[in-house]
Amino acid sequence: MALWCSASPIPKSVCGKVNPLFSARVSQIAALALIALPLTAQQHKVTQAEVDRITRDAILIDTHNDVTSLTVEGYDIATPNKRGQTDLARMKGFLGAEFFAVYVGAEYVNGNRSANRALQMIDTVRTDIVAAHPNDFVLATTAEDIVRAHNEHKIAALMGIEGGHAIEDSLRLLRDYYTLGVRYMTLTHFNTNNWADSQGDVDNPKVTHHNGLTPFGKDVVREMNRLGMMVDISHTADKTFWDALETSSAPIIASHSGCRAVSSYTRNMTDEMIKALAAKGGVVQINFGCEFLSQRYFTDSKPLQAALREQYRAAMKIEDPTARQAAIEKLREEFTNKVPPATLADVVAQIDHAVKVGGIDHVGIGTDFDGVGCVPPELSSYNKFPALTRALLEKGYTAEGIKKIYGGNLLRVMRAVEQRARELRSMPAIHSEIAKQ
């Protein structure tokens, strides 16, 4: 009896007597019906072996982690991080490379202290993380360094400056940071600087804006291209993004952002922006902050944030570190009790939307761990990534696709940026300055 008979609704007594041409036609119809079934109806059962294989083989690269704001104050990354998401025990065996944030808060602009703070943050990566734990971390500055570290079962430690004011309007400082190992710079933080507009204050009439990048800002991008430093547009105003994309001759990144169509938080990117970023070879790295992931969370949290803002500011002014942290934790607990966090499903939805809009080759991971107040409990550190792997497999993603998202796409961008720098090697350093007012 033909194989299709065993699954056919036609009685077997009749099935075996059907004309062969009719049999072939029914087989075609059955195959088309299978293709038309929803993805959930076609899912294979994901095995733990599949998840484990991806965990072992993928080079998971997180392009933004703020644990450096703790290590610079004395926290040892090899000890349990009870307040946040990042410590060595939860990184080992899961994380391939970490871009540690060289975060320079806007408050350091006052008194011209931004460069000093940037150097402190660079030092905490090199000294408190890498040098203090040489068996677990290795300083990396290239894509091949990351691959080598993975093969040696170590975590590649890289650096990205968060806040373009860190260069204090000096391309010489930008070059110095590159020499010290910085491999991307976020053009702004929440504050507009002297050459680039930020999303954080773009609607503030008290802030002087530039309609995107100034001529000097465009030279910053060009010098980053010449050096081989990735241009990061997370935190920038939309017009700054478009100017950076037009100016850069290498792919650019959004190191910790998301999809505005899924959550309307303006730190996320519109579909048009994601498509344009992808068209020039870049990647959008999905942020795990709850407000980035979930429209529900973003909408429900805004009024509560406003209500608690003054209490938070008061807590931040407490001089005793232990008392200050206790006050902050109390506020966070109150917040969580009133607004449930985003979920693993929200992360999958963000990734899936970004893939549908930009393509599988243009999406990655930028958790913002230890830099956001809320992350999905199911993805509260790197040792929880197998749960995301399983969810993506169940969604229909292949192992190769997941490995691209986890790190392969970022490695491709790094190689392209490195190649562009080699092509520009004969060009002299740029020496422009901000135009005097």
N, C-alpha and C positions, 0 to 999 in steps of 0.2 A: 504494500500500500504506500502511496506517495506520502512523504513526510508531512506535507501541509494538511493531510486528512486528519492526522491525530489531533491537530489544534483547531480543526474546522467545526463550525456549528452544524454542518451538514451531517446527517446520520451516516455512520460508517458503512452501513449496508448499501447506501446509495453512492457514497463518496468514491468507492473503488470502481464504480462503473461510469464515472463522469468522463466526458470527452476530454482528451489530453489538452486540446487548445483551451477549453474552458478551465481546465485545471491550471494552466499557466497564467491565464487571466486573473483567476482568483488569487494566485500566489502574488501577482503584482499588486493587486488591491490590498492584500494583507500587509505587504511590505510598506505601502504608502500609508496605511492606517497606523502602522507602528511609528513611522517617522512623524506623523501628525500628533502623536500622543504628547501630552505635556511632559516637560523634562522630568518632573517628579515621578511620573509613571515609568520612566525608563531608567531611573537611577539604579546603579549597581550598589550593592552593600559595601560600604567603605570598610576596609579591614585595618586593624591596628598596624599591620606590617606595612601597608601603603603609607600611613601617616608617619611611621618611624623612618621609613626610607627617605621621605622628603625632609624630615627633620635632620637627618644625617647628611644628606647630599646638598641641600640648599645652602647658599651663603646668605643668611639673613642679615640685611644691612638696615639699620635704623639711622635715618639721617638727622634726627634731632632728639637729644636727651639733655635735660637740665640738671642732672645730679651734680654737676660741677658747682652749682650754687651751694651745695652742701659740702662737697669735698674741700672747697676753698676756705670753709669755716671750720675744718677739722674732721669732718666725717670720713671714716675709713670704709671704702667701698667693699672691702672684704668682710665687713660685719653686717648683721641684719639691718635693713632699712625699714624700720617699723612704720615710718610715716609715708613712705613713697613706694615707687615701683622698681627701683633699680638697686641691686646689690649683686656681688659676684656669684653667690650661690644660685641665683635665679637666672643669671646670664650664661653661665658655663653649660656647654652642651646644646645650647639653643641659638645663641647670638654669634654671628660671624664677624660683624664689624659695627662699631658705634661711632657716629659723629657726635662728639661731646660738644655741647654748646659753650662757646666763648661769649656768654651773655653779658652785655654791658647795659645796665639800666639807664633810662633817660636822665636819672638824677645825677649821673656822673658828668653830664654836659656842663652843669654849673661848676665853675672853678676849673674847667678844662682838665678834668680827671679821667676822661674816657680811655685814653691810651694806657694810663696807669692800671686801670681796672682790667683792660683787655690783657695786659701782660700778666697780671695776677691769675686770670682765668686760664691763660695758656700754660702758665707754670703749674697750676693744679692738675692739669691733664698730664703733663710731662713728668712731674715729680710725684704727686700724690696718688696717681693712678698707675701710670706705666712703670716708672722707676721703682715704685713701692711694691709692685706685684709683677715682676718680670717673667714669672712662670705662666702667667695668665694673660697678660696684655703685651702687645708690641705696637710701637708707634708706626703708623702707616701714612703715606702721602700719595700713593698711586693705586690704581686698580690692581696692578700685579702684586703690590704689597698685601692687599686684602686677600687675594687668592693664595698667596704664599702662607699667610697667617692661618687661613682655613686649613691648609694642608698640614700645618704644624700643630693644629688643634689649639690655637691661641685666638684671642679676640683682638682684631685690628682696631686700634684707637686712632681716630681722626678728629679733626677740629673744624668747626664752622663758626665764624663770628656772627652773632645775632645783634644787629644794629649798626648801620653804616656810620653813625656818628663816632664809632670807635677809631676811625682813621683820622679824626680831627681835621678833616678837609685837606689831608696830605696824602698824595700818591706815594710819597716816600715811606710813610707808615704802612700803607697797603703792601708795598713790596717787602717791608720788614716782616709783616705778619706772614706773608707767603713763605719767606725764608725760615720762619719758626715752625712752619708746618700747617698753617691754616689753608684749607682747600675749598671752602666756600664762604661767601659773605652774604648775609641777608641785608639787602640794601637799606632797609629801615627796620625799626622796631615799631612800637605803637606811636612813636613820636616822629613827626616830620623833621628831617635834618636840613642842613643848609643847601642840599643839592637833590633831594628826593622826597616826594610826598608819601606819607604813610596812610594806611587805611584807618589807623587808630584815631586820627584827629582831622580827617579830611573834611568833616562837616563842622569843624569848630571855626567860627568866624574870627576868633582872636588869634588864630595861628596864620602866619604868612605862608602861603603855598606857592608852588612853582608850575602848576599844571603838568605834573609828572616829573621828568628828569630835567635838570638844568644842563647847559652845555658841559659844565664840569662833571655833572653826574654821568653824562654819556661817556666822558673820558674815563671815569671810574670803571664803567663796564668794559670799555676797550682795553684798559690796562689789565683788568682781570682776565680778559681773553688772552692777552699777550703773555701773562704769567702762567696761565693754566689753572686759574681759580674759578670754580663754578659760581655763576651769578644766581642768587636765590631771591625769588620775588614774594615769598611768604611775608606777610605784614605790609606789603606796599599797597598804595592806592591803585585802583584799576588803571589809571592813566600811566602811572609809573611802570606797571607791568607791560603795557603796550609799548612804551618807549624803550624799555630794556629789551624786549623781544625784538624790536626793530633794529636796535643798535648792536646787539650781540652777534658776533659771527660764529659763535659756538652754541650748542644747545644750552638752555637754562633750566633751572629746577624750581619747584615749589617744595621746600624741604619739609614743611609740616602744615599742610592745608587740607582741603577737601572739596566737595561738590556743593555749590550753592543751590543747585536744583533739589538737593536732598535735605539740606539744612541751610536756611537763608542767612546764617551768620556771614557777615561780609568779609570775614577773614578767609572764607571759602571762595572758590573760583567759579565763574559762570561756565556754562557749557561752551560758549564761544571762546573763552580764554583757554579752556582745556584743549579744545580742538586746535587752536593756534599754537599752543605750547607743543603739542604732539607733532604738528606739521613741521616744526623746526627741530624735532628730535628730542625734546625735553621730557621730563617726567613730573607728575604730581604725586607727592608722597603723602599718603593718607594719615591725618592726625587722629589720635585716639581720644582726644578731649571730647567730653560728652556733648558740649555745645556745637562742636564741629560735626558730630555724627548724627544727631537726632533733632529734628524740627520740634518734636514734643518737648524735649529737654530745653532747647534754646528758648522756646516761647514761654514755658512755665518758669524758667529760672530768672528771666529778666526782672520781673517785679520783685522777686525775693532778693536778688542781687542789690537792687536799689535800696531795699529796706535794710539790708545788713551792711551796706557800704561804710557807713560811719563807724559802726562797731568794728569792722575789719581794720579801718584806718587807725582806730584807737588801739587795737591789739598790736598792730605793727609798730607802734611807738613805745611799747613796753620794753624797757631796757634789758631786763633779765631774760636770757634766751629761753630758759625752761618755761618761765611763766608766759612769755610771748607765744611759744609754740603751743602750750596748753590752751591758751585763749583762742588761737587760730583753729586748733583741732575741735574745740567746742562749737565754734561757728560752722565748721565744715559738717560736723555731725548733725547740727540743727538743719542745715541746708539739705543734706542727704535724706533726712527723715521726711522732708516736705516735697522734695523733687527726686523721684527715683532716677537712678543713673541710666545712661544709654546701655545698650546690650551688644552682645556678640553679633546678633542679627543686624544691628545698625552698622557695624563695621563691614560686614559682608555686603550690605546694601550700598554703602559708599564705594567700596572697591568695585562692585559690579557696575554701578553707574559710570564711574570713571573709565572702566574698560569699554563699556558700550559707546561712550562718547569719544574717548581718545585712542582706544585700541589697547590690546594686551601688552604692547611693548612700551607703554608710556605711563605706567602706574607703579607705585612703590609704597614703602612704609616709612613714615616719619612720626613716631608715636607721640612725641612731646612728653614722654614720661618725666615725672618730677618737675614738670613745668606747667601742668594743668591741675585744676582742683578736683577733677572727676574723670575717671576712666571706667569702661565696662568692667564689672567684677570678674567676668569670665576671661578677661584679657588684661589682668592687672599686673602682669610682668611677662618676661620673655619665656619663662617656663610654661606659660599658658598658650603659647603659639600653636602647639599641636591641636588645640580645640579649633583655632581658626583654619588650620590646614584641613581638618576633617570637614568643617562647614563648607569650605570652598570646593572640596572634592564632591561633597553631596550636592552642591550647587551645579556641578557639571564641569568644573575646571579640571584641566589635566595637570599632572605632576610638572610637566615642562612649563605650563602657564603659571603655576604657583611659584616655581623657582624664579621665573622672570620677575614677578611681582615682589618677591621677597628680597631680591638683590641683583638679579641678572640685568634688569633694565638700568639700574643705577650704575653698574659697572660699565655698561655700554656708553652711558653719558660721560662718565669719567674718562674713558678712553678717547672719546671724541674731543673732549676739552683738552686733554693732554696732546692729542694730535694737532689740534688747532694751534696750541702754544708752540709746538715744534715748527709749524708752518710760518709762524710770526717771529721766529727766533732772531731773524736778521733785522727786525724793526727796532729802533731805539726806544728806550723808556719814554713814557709820556711825562711831561713836566708842567702841565697846565695848572692853574690856580683858579680859585673861585673869583669871579669878577667882583671888583670893589664896588660897593653901593655908592 
